[in-house]
Amino acid sequence: MKVSKEVFNGATIFIGIGVYFLLMNALGFADVLYLRLLNIIFVYYGVNKTIQMNIAEGKKTFIPNAISAMITSLVGVSLSVVGLIIYSYMQGGDSYVQSLSKNFLFGGNPSVVTYSICLFFEGVASSVIVTLFTMLKWNNRFTTD
């Protein structure tokens, strides 16, 4: 069975983000907010790769490429949130997430589920932004009606 390019590149996003965060954690930089924001590079790479593959296949219309790019980024975000949930429970569950939230955007005492839902919505928003940015980059390669 052949895996679609959206799922493959979404999984690439997930692996890139996962390795990046595990490396940051191992090096002691997990609490540096600006380094956390660099995960957008992995999302951009996966979305850009999907559009490149579509153009190489001769798919040069804007809307199908935008949908394909958005699916790619949403697969990456969804897998990353699931990975975060699994990793959080392996590290102690709610107590681990509360240690993360001291340095991040949350106040109070979020649970693993609350933290993950919030990060999912943040990931969806960044997926839309990255998709639109990438589509603008490739805009001159798309055909019009």
Secondary structure in CASP SS format (residue, H / E / C, confidence):
PFRMAT SS
TARGET T0000
AUTHOR 0000-0000-0000
METHOD secondary structure of the structure
MODEL  1
M C 1.00
K C 1.00
V C 1.00
S C 1.00
K H 1.00
E H 1.00
V H 1.00
F H 1.00
N H 1.00
G H 1.00
A H 1.00
T H 1.00
I H 1.00
F H 1.00
I H 1.00
G H 1.00
I H 1.00
G H 1.00
V H 1.00
Y H 1.00
F H 1.00
L H 1.00
L H 1.00
M H 1.00
N H 1.00
A H 1.00
L H 1.00
G C 1.00
F C 1.00
A C 1.00
D C 1.00
V C 1.00
L H 1.00
Y H 1.00
L H 1.00
R H 1.00
L H 1.00
L H 1.00
N H 1.00
I H 1.00
I H 1.00
F H 1.00
V H 1.00
Y H 1.00
Y H 1.00
G H 1.00
V H 1.00
N H 1.00
K H 1.00
T H 1.00
I H 1.00
Q H 1.00
M H 1.00
N H 1.00
I H 1.00
A H 1.00
E C 1.00
G C 1.00
K C 1.00
K C 1.00
T E 1.00
F H 1.00
I H 1.00
P H 1.00
N H 1.00
A H 1.00
I H 1.00
S H 1.00
A H 1.00
M H 1.00
I H 1.00
T H 1.00
S H 1.00
L H 1.00
V H 1.00
G H 1.00
V H 1.00
S H 1.00
L H 1.00
S H 1.00
V H 1.00
V H 1.00
G H 1.00
L H 1.00
I H 1.00
I H 1.00
Y H 1.00
S H 1.00
Y H 1.00
M H 1.00
Q C 1.00
G C 1.00
G C 1.00
D H 1.00
S H 1.00
Y H 1.00
V H 1.00
Q H 1.00
S H 1.00
L H 1.00
S H 1.00
K C 1.00
N C 1.00
F C 1.00
L C 1.00
F C 1.00
G C 1.00
G C 1.00
N C 1.00
P C 1.00
S C 1.00
V H 1.00
V H 1.00
T H 1.00
Y H 1.00
S H 1.00
I H 1.00
C H 1.00
L H 1.00
F H 1.00
F H 1.00
E H 1.00
G H 1.00
V H 1.00
A H 1.00
S H 1.00
S H 1.00
V H 1.00
I H 1.00
V H 1.00
T H 1.00
L H 1.00
F H 1.00
T H 1.00
M H 1.00
L H 1.00
K H 1.00
W C 1.00
N H 1.00
N H 1.00
R H 1.00
F C 1.00
T E 1.00
T C 1.00
D C 1.00
END
